C-alpha cells in the first residue's frame, strides 16, 4: 500500500461483560499482543500511540442497564480526538481495539468532519437497544448507537446524533442478520432499518472482491466524504479464529476476508479500519495473533 498507515491502540474492554467476576475481558491486551506478534512491522506502519481506557466497572447503570456508560462516553470523546488528529495527517488510520464500542469514538471523529459511511464487517450486526441486551455490554449496541438509536449519553455526544446516517451504513458478512428481538422499548430489527445487510451467503454468492466493489460503488453514489471499515474478527470461522468472546462456526475463511479487505482499503474513499474483539487470553499459543498479522499484512500490503 502506498499510503502511510498510522496505528492507534484503543484497548478498551468497557463494552463487554466481565470475562470473570470482577475481571475485564482480555481484549484489553489485544493491541499490544498484535504489536508483539509483529503486526506494525509487517505493515511498515507508524505507531501513533494509545488511548487508555478508564477503569472497568462491572455494575450496570440503573438508568440504562448498561455497563460503564459514563466511562464509554468520556472514552469515545478522547478516542475521537486522537482519531481526528490522525485523519488530518492523511494515509490510512488503523485502530486496534478493544471491543466494538470503540466505534462510538471513531464515528464521532468522522461526524465532526462531515458525512461518512461505515462498512460493518462482523458476525453480528450489533444493533441491539438497551432493553434488548442481556449482558448490559455496549459492544452489542454500537451500530444502533452510531446511527442514532439509543440514549443521549452515548448516541448524542456533542449533540451530533446520528454520527452515521442509516443509509450510509452497511453490514457485511453477518451470520446473524436477525439478531434483534422484539422489545417493549420500540427497538427495530436491523432489517427494518435503512442499513443494508449483506450477509455471509451474499458475500459468497457475489464473491468477496465483487461485493467490495459493490459496497464502494454504493458509498460513492451516496456522496459520502469517506468510508470507515469496522472489522470484528469473529466474522472469521471459529475453527481458525477461536480467540473471541462469541466464537461461531461457519464464518469467513482467511482468504475470503483478505480479498474483501484488499478491495476496500485500496480505495482512497476508505479513510480507516478498526479491528476488534481479538482476545489474547483465549489464544494461549499465539496462533490467532499470528493469523491476524498474516491476514492484515496480506490485505493491506497492496499497491493500487
C-alpha positions, 0 to 999 in steps of 0.5 A: 500500500502506498499510503502511510498507515498510522496505528492507534491502540484503543484497548478498551474492554468497557463494552463487554461483560466481565470475562470473570467476576470482577475481571475485564475481558482480555481484549484489553491486551489485544493491541499490544499482543498484535504489536508483539506478534509483529503486526506494525512491522509487517505493515511498515506502519507508524505507531501513533500511540494509545488511548487508555481506557478508564477503569472497568466497572462491572455494575450496570447503570440503573438508568440504562442497564448498561455497563460503564456508560459514563466511562464509554462516553468520556472514552469515545470523546478522547478516542475521537480526538486522537482519531481526528488528529490522525485523519488530518495527517492523511494515509490510512488510520488503523485502530486496534481495539478493544471491543466494538464500542470503540466505534462510538469514538471513531464515528464521532471523529468522522461526524465532526468532519462531515458525512461518512459511511461505515462498512460493518464487517462482523458476525453480528450486526450489533444493533441491539437497544438497551432493553434488548441486551442481556449482558448490559455490554455496549459492544452489542449496541454500537451500530444502533448507537452510531446511527442514532438509536439509543440514549443521549449519553452515548448516541448524542455526544456533542449533540451530533446524533446520528454520527452515521446516517442509516443509509450510509451504513452497511453490514457485511458478512453477518451470520446473524442478520436477525439478531434483534428481538422484539422489545417493549422499548420500540427497538427495530430489527436491523432489517427494518432499518435503512442499513443494508445487510449483506450477509455471509451467503451474499458475500459468497454468492457475489464473491468477496472482491465483487461485493467490495466493489459493490459496497464502494460503488454504493458509498460513492453514489451516496456522496459520502466524504469517506468510508470507515471499515469496522472489522470484528474478527469473529466474522472469521470461522471459529475453527481458525479464529477461536480467540473471541468472546462469541466464537461461531462456526461457519464464518469467513475463511482467511482468504475470503476476508483478505480479498474483501479487505484488499478491495476496500482499503485500496480505495482512497474513499476508505479513510480507516479500519478498526479491528476488534474483539481479538482476545489474547487470553483465549489464544494461549499459543499465539496462533490467532495473533499470528493469523491476524498479522498474516491476514492484515499484512496480506490485505493491506500490503497492496499497491493500487 
